[in-house]
Structures are given as structure tokens and as C-alpha cells.
Amino acid sequence: MARFPLGSTSRIVHALLLVPWHLLCTYVVLSVIGRHIVTPGDRGFSGSNAQLMIGVLMIVAMWSVVLGLGLFAVGRTTPRAIGWRFDGARDVGRGLVAFFALWAIILVVLVGMGMHLGEALLAPFQGGLRTRLDFVLVGICAASTEESIYRGYMQPALEAKLGFCGALAITSIVFAASHRDFSFVGFTMKAALGLAFGIARGRGPDRSLVAPVTAHAMLWFVLGDT
């Protein structure tokens, strides 16, 4: 049985506290430990294959600490309880629809900022295999961790108290703020991503995370650090 009942203030507080816990773990792994593996300013792994494997293990370790300890152990909940299950192909379809809709929005923004459409379309496919592998690894980690916290745990907790629209808005704002880009374009884009992921998950306390995880992961796989 979960330690914090759905809709309780204690559960909402726990969900909000998972945000700085996630940021702290990310800082330790990427900035304190990861700087010995990834060259500063390089978007991909710069070291040997052995260092790449160490990076993979670091990602797994961070996932275990952030979710295994911070969410599942402290909250006494389970992956299935927050939506880690497959309810059908429609979940994947909703995730893909959300991804393509977001990609279209990002293209409009890039073109509006002065980039040619062809350049904007080809930009995600630049870079070597190692950079693409970096995006896949980070995408798996980011999608699984962030969707567990925000759409799997925080959004239904807020929805039980504030309703779907209120939960969607607050979760998206917290999600955007956690990325620490407070420029107008950066914050707005991250909030839009949060809204799309939340809508893809859908209304109700017992929904699968397959749709938002699919959309989130695909953004990383194709577009990288959007």
C-alpha cells in the first residue's frame, strides 16, 4: 500500500520534493562524475568504449537512486501503480501523435527564429553514431525518470485535488522550471512539452505511461536536446 494516499497533501509534497532530488542526483552524476567521461561542450561521449559502458552504468545507477529510492522506496509504491504497463497499441499511437505534433511546433519555432525549413528538418540528423547513441541513452533515462515523476506520480496526485486541467498546468510549469531555462522561448517550449506529455497520458489516476514515455523518448532519439 502506498505511504501517501492519492490526492493527499503529503503525496503532493513528496512529488514536489522528488524534483530537487532528481536535480541533485543528475548534478552529481553528470557534473561531478560525468565530467571525467564526457568532454565539456561535446554533445556526445568522447571517451573509449569502456568509458561509454561506464556512462551507461552511471545512467542506470542514477535511475535506481532517483526512482528506486526517492520514489518507490520512500513512497512505498510500484512501477505498475504509477503507470508502467502496456494497455494496448493505442498508447504507442498517442505517443507518436504527440511526438509529431511537437516536432511540427518546434519546426515552426525554428523557422520563426530565422532558420530555413530544410535546415531545420535536417538539423536533427547531423552528428556521428556516438552522438546519436548518446541521445538514445539519455533519452531512455530522461523519458523513464521524468515521466515517472511528473506524469506518473505528480500529475495524478494533483488531479485528485485540483482536477485534470489544474494538475496539467501545474505539472507542466514545474516540469519546465526543473530544466532551469527561464528564457521566454526556452521556458515556454518546455512547458508545452509538459502539456503534450500530460495530455498524451490522459485523464484519470490509473493511466499507462507508455504514451508520454514514447513521445518523450522519440524527441530525444530524433531531435536530441530540444
N, C-alpha and C positions, 0 to 999 in steps of 0.2 A: 504494500500500500504506500502511495506517495506520502512523503513527510508533509508537504504543503498542499492543502486542498485547492482544487481548481477555482480560480476567482478570488482566493483569499489574498489579503494584503501581504502576508508572509511570502506567498508564491511570487507575487509581482516583485517584491523587494529582492527575492532570490534571483529572479530572472534578470533584473537590472544589475545586480552585483556580478552576474556572470560576464557582463560586458567588460568592466575593468580587469577581471580575472583573465579573460581571453586576451586583452591587450597586453597585460603583463607577461603572460606566457609567450605571446608572439614576440615581444621585445626581447625576452631572454633567449629564445631560440634563434631568431633571425639576426638580431643586432649584437648580442653578446657572444653567442656560439657560432652563428652562421657566418659572421664576418671572416672567419678563418677558412671558409669553404667557398663563399661567393665573393667575387671581386666587386667592390663598391662601384655602383654605376652601371654594372653589367646586368642585363635583364635575364641572363641565363647562367647556369652553372659554369664556372670557369676552370674547375679543377679536374682531376683524373676521374676515371670510372669508380674507383674506390671511394673518392670523396663524394661522388654523386650518390652512392649507396648509403654513405653516412648521412647525407642530406635527406634521403628517403626515411631512414630510421628516425631522424630528428622530427620529421613531419608526423610520423606515427606516434612518437613519444608525446609530441605536443597535443595531438588529438586525444591521446589517452588521459593526459593530465587535465586538459580543458573540459572534456566531456565526461571521461570516466570518473574523475574525481569531483570536479566542480559541479557537474550536472547530475549524473546518475548516482554517485555515492552520497553526496550531500542532500540531493533532492529525493533520494530513495525512489527513483523512477527507472524506467527501462526504455531502451530504444524503441520498442514497439509502441509503448504508451505515448511517445511524442510523435509518432507517425512513420517510423522506419518499417514499412511493409509495402508490398506491391498489391494494389487493389485492382489493377487492370491496365490495359494498354492505353486507355483514355488519359490516365495520369501522365504518361510519357508524351502523349499528343498535346495536352495542355501545356506541358513544359516547353515543347518545341514551338508552339504558337507564341508563347511568351518570349522565348528567345528571339524569334524572327521579328516580332513586334519591337523589341528593344533594340535589335540591330538596326532596324529601319529608323528608329528615333535617333540613335547615335549617328547614323549617316546624315540625317537632316541637320543635326547639330554641327557636325564636322564641316559640311558644305556651307552652312551658315557662317562658320568661322573663317571661311575663305579657302578651304581645301577643295580641289577638284573631285568630282564624283568618282572618276576612275581611280584616282589616287586613294580616296577613302575606302573604296572597295578592295583594293589590292594591299593596303597597309597591313591588315592582319596576317597576310601570308608571307611577309618579309621575315628574314632571320633563318638561322640554321636549325638542324634537327635538335640540337641540345637546347636551344631556346624554346622550341615547341614542346619538348619533353618537360622543361621547367614549367611551362604553362599548364600542362596536363597534371603534373604533380601538385602544383599549388592550387589548381582548380578543384581537384578532388578534395584536398584538405579544406580549402575555403568554403566550398559548397556544403560539405558534410558538417563542418563545425558551425558555420554561421546559420545555416538553415535549421540546425538542431536547436540553437539558442533562440533565434528570432522567430522563425515561423513555427517551429515545433513546440517551443516552451513558452516564450514571451507572448506571442500573439493570442493563443487560446486563453492564457491567464488573464490578459487584458480584456478579451472579448467577453468572458464570463461576467465581467464587472461593468464594462463600458459599451458593449455591443460591437458588432463587426467593424463598422466604419471608424469608430474611435480607436479600436485596437489596431486597425490597419494604419491609421495616421500616426499614432504614437510609435508603433514598432518601426515604421519606415523612417521617422525622424531620428530615433535612437540609432538605427542601423546606419543612417547617413552620418550622424555625428561620430560614430565609432571609427569611421575612416579618416577623420581629422583633416578633411579638406573642406575648409569653410569659405572658399571662394563661391560666388553665386552659381557658376556653371557646375563646379565640382559637387557642391552640396546638393543642388537640385537634381543632378543626374543620379547620385547615389540614392536620394530619396525616391526617385522614380523607379530605380531598380527594386528598392524595397517594396514599393507599392505593387509592382508587377509580380514579384515573388509571392507576396501575400495574397494577391488575387488568384494567382495560379494554385496556391494551396487550397483556397476556398473557405467558405464559412463553416463554423462548427468546431467542437472540441476534439473530434476524433477523425481527422483527415490525414491522408497519406502525404509524406514529404517528397514523394517521387517527382511531382510536377515542379515545385520550386527548385529542388536539387538539380533536375535536368536542365532547367533554364539557366541556373547559376553556373553550373559546370560548363555548359556549352559556351557561355560568354567567355569563360577563361580559355577553353580549348581553341576557340576560333579567334577571339579578339584580344586575348591576353589581359593585361592590367587595364581594363577600361576605366 
